[in-house]
């Protein structure tokens, strides 16, 4: 059957709450094909999200509400994520005789042995993965836990915007979900890295067969450049971010601050890969994608490729998607690297 005859399914809004901005993506699905219906990137006050923690949910709610107006979609449900660094994951092996409430109780007993917080302060979830290969009487259980404060503050921020928070995911799983969109038509089997260069952190994720095998964060991000320009030029931070995004900075600032910073980004990406290779890594990367707001610095992908010896591209999960007519496609292409996580979160709604 032709895909355009299949009904269009509306998903939830993917809401990526970062340290400098919130990113929203709304997708619909036509058969196996996605269409982006709307998106928004809205700046946050510098104290709203600190070290990955939502400190002022009201300010985040206001930003999400503004983002929804920019998106121009009438969706009412959302999915967001907590940082992987805030999450404990563990694989358990539990007798398949336990089901239902008995299984939940047994998982809690097991969890209490390795989670370093009181269980009443922790949000727990688990999924039965299937029988253990060499012991079919046991089920493999994937357990995920994080501090309840981390989930409740995000839920409060989203619900305060008028949306209803339906799912809280893990950010690495959201990025993992986008990889088939980036790798369409590419041969499988190679190791693929995604470097997410955000406002405050640089994160390297490495994938094999679309599954994450390595994750590491380091403290470095685009805020360093923004603050340098702010101090050097005496321009408000919000205006600096606008000038960076539109490419309207004067030549002197470009030469004295932006170009040297671009070289620093290259060095930080190289450093992240050195940590990966020295960690008993599972092989040489075949391709590298750059994501996050800082990925848009002109010529950065070429410089990284030359430095690390790996083919490097700017991540754009929307490259082969249908795009709603109201969206400015040139602007979407420029914003795409910042929207990778929000896109993966929006995809999550179709897995329910």
N, C-alpha and C positions, 0 to 999 in steps of 0.2 A: 504494500500500500504506500502511496506517496506521502511524504512527511507533512505536506501542507494540508492534507485532509485529516490529520490527527488533531485532536483537541489541544488547545493551548492551556497549559497548567501554570497558574501563578504560584510563585513561591513566597518565602518570607524575605524580609530585608536583612541582608548581611551587614552587621554593624561592627566595625573594627575600631575599638577605642584605644588610640595611641597616646603617647605622651604629649604630642603637640597638636593633634587634630583627631576628629572622628571622621571615618570614611564609611559611606553607605553605598551599597550596591543592591539594586532590585533586578532580579532575573525572572523570566518566564521560560517554559520549556515546551517545545514543539516536537513531539516524538523524542528523538535523542539529541535534538539541537536546542541550544540555548539562545535566548535573545535578551540583550540588556535593555531594560525599560527606563532606567534612570539611575543616576549616581550623584553623590555630593561629597565634597571635602570641606570640612568646616573647622577652622582653627579653635583651639582651646586656650584658656588662660594658663600661664605657666605653672600654677599651683593646683590645677584641677586633677591632673594625673601625675604622680611622682613615683619613680621606680616601679612602674607597672601597677601601682595601686590607685584606685579611684578615690581621691581625697574629698572632693566636693561633688557629689552626685547631681546636685541641682544645676551646676554649671555645665556638666556633661549632658544632662537632660535638655537644657536650652539649646546646646549645639546640635543635638540629634534632631530636635524639633525644627530648627532652621534647615537642617539637611533634608528633612522630609519634604519641606516646601520646595526646596530646589529640585529634588528628585521628581516631584509632580506625580507620584503614584499614590494609589488609595489602599495600599497594603496596611495591615494592622498588626502583624506578627513579626517578630525579629529573632535572629540567632546571633550570638556574640561569642567571644572566646576569652579565656584566661591565658596568660603567658605560660609556656611549657616550663619555665623556670620556677613557677609557683605550684607545679603539679608533681605529685608522686605517682608513678605507675609501677605496677608489679604484676607478674604472671603467677598465678596460684594453680595448684593441682588439688582438686577436691573431688571426693567420691561422687559418682553420678547418682548415688542413692539420695542425695540431697536435692530437693526441688522446692520451688515456691518460697514460702517464708522460711522454711528450714535452711535453704541455701543462703538466703539473705543473712540469717543469724550466723551461719558458719563463716561466711565471708567477713562479717564484722569481728568474729573471734580471731580470725587470721590477721585481719587488718590491725587489730589492737597490738599485735606483737611487733610491728615495724614502723607504724606511723608515730612520729615523735610529738604528737599533740593529743590532748583528750579527744575522744571520738565525738563528743557533743560540740566540739569546735570545728569539726571537719565535715565537708560535703563529700560523700562517697557515691560512686557509681561502679557498676561492673557489667561485664558481658561474657556469656558463655561462648568460648571460641570453638569448642568441639572436643572429641575424645583425644587424650594424650596418645601419641603414636605407639609407644612401647608399653602402655598400660591403659587399655581401652575402658577399664572400669573407672578411670579417673577422667574428669573433665578439666580442660585448661580454662582458667578464668582470668580475664584481663580486668584488673582492678585499677581504678583511677581515683585519686583523692587530692583535695586541696583545702586550704583554710576556708571556712564558711564566709569569713569577711570578704574574701576575694570575689566570691560568686555573688554574695548579697549586694555588695556595692554596685556591681555592674547591673544586676537585675533592677535595683532601685533606679539607677540612672536611665535605663531603657524604659521602664514602666512609667517614669515621670515625664517622659516625652510624649506619651499617648500611645506608644506601641506596647505590645505585650511580649515580654521575653519568654520564648518557648523553649529554647535550648541554649545551654552554655557549653561550648566546644573547647578544644585545646588548639592554640594557634598553629602548632606544627601540623595538626591533622587538616586544618583549613588549607594550608599551603600545599600539602600533599594532594589534596583534592583537585587543585588547579593544574597539576603537572601534565595530565593528558591533554589539557587545552594548549599548553605550551609546546608539547612534543608531538602534535598531530603530524602524521606522516613520517616521523623519524623512526629509525630502527631501534627496537627495544634492546634491553640488556646492558646498555652502557650506564656508567655511574654519572649522575647528573647533580650538580650543585646549584642551589639558589642562595644568593647572598642578599639578605634584606637589610638595606642601609636606612634605618629609620632616623628619627630626630635625636634619639639618645643612645640607641644600641645598634650594633652590627651583628647580625645573626647568620651563621652558615648552617644550612640544612643540606644533607647529602642523601640521595635517593638511589635505590636499585629496584628496577621493575615497579616503579611508582610507589615504593614504600620507603619510609624514612629509616636510615640506618645510622645517622650521625646528626647531632644538633649541638651547637655551642654559641653562646652569646659573648660579646665583649663590649665594654663601655666605650662607644665612639659613635658619633652620628652627626647629622646635618645641623644640629643646634650649635655646634662648635663654629661653623662658618657663619651662621646667622648672627651669633653674638659678636664675632670678630667685626663683621660689617657694621653692626649696631654701634659698637664702641668706636670704631674708626670714623664713621660718617655722622654719628649722632642722629641716625634715623630710627624711628620706632620699629620694634621687632616685626610687627604685622606688616609694615610697609616694606621692610627688608625681604620678608618672605614673598610678598607680591612681586617685587622687582626681580627676585631670583627666578620665580616661576614664569614670569613673562619675558625674561631675557632683556630687561630694560636697564640693567646696571651700567654705569658709565665705564669707559675703557680703563681708567686708572684703577678702579676697584677690581675689575676683572683681572688685570695684570698683577696687581700687588696682593690680592687676597684669594680670589676664586681659583685662579690657575694653580698656585701653590697648594691650595687645599685639595684640588683634584688629585694632585700627586700623592698627598697624604692618604686620600681614600684608597688609591691603588696600593699603597704600602700596607694599609690595614686589611685589605682583602687578601693580599699575599700572606700576611701574618696569620689570618684565619685559616688559610689553606695549609700553612706550615704546621699549625696545631693539629689539623686533621691528619696530615700524613705522618706526624710523629706519634699519633695516638694508637699505633697498631692498625692503621686504616686498612680498608678492604679493597684497595686498588686505586688506580689513577682515574681522575675525573675525565669524562669524555666531552662534557659541555658544562658551561656555567651561565646562569641567568642572574642579572642584577635587578633587584626590586627595591621598593621604598622610594621616598621623595628625593633622596640624594642621587639615586640612579640616573636621574634625568640630566645631570651635568654633561654638557656637550663634549662628545669624544671620549667619555669615560670607558665605555665598553671596549673600544679599540685599545686604549691604554692598558686596561686590565689584561686583555688577551696577550698583548705584547709582553707584559711583565710575568704572567704565570704560565704562559704556554698552553692555554686551554681556550678553545673557541668560546667567545663570550657574546651574549645578546642581552638586550633590554627585555625584561619580562612583559609580555602583553597577552593576557588571557583572553582578550576580546578579538584577537586578530581574525579568527574565523567564525565569529559570532554574527548573527543578525543584530543590527543596531536600530533602536526606535528612531523614527524620523525627527523627533524633537531634540535629539542629542547631537551636539556639535562633534563630528567625528575627528576633526583635527585636534580639538581640545582633549577628547577621550584618549587619543593616542599618546598625548603628552602626559596625561594623568595616570595612564594604565599601570605603570610600575608601582604607584602608591596604592592601587586598588586590589592588588593580588590577594591579600588576606580576606578583604571584604567580599571579593568574588567567591572564594572558597567557602566562606560562611554562607553566602546566599545559596550555593550549590547544596549545602547540607540539608536544606529544607526538602529537597526532592528525594532524600534517602529515607524519610520517615515512613 
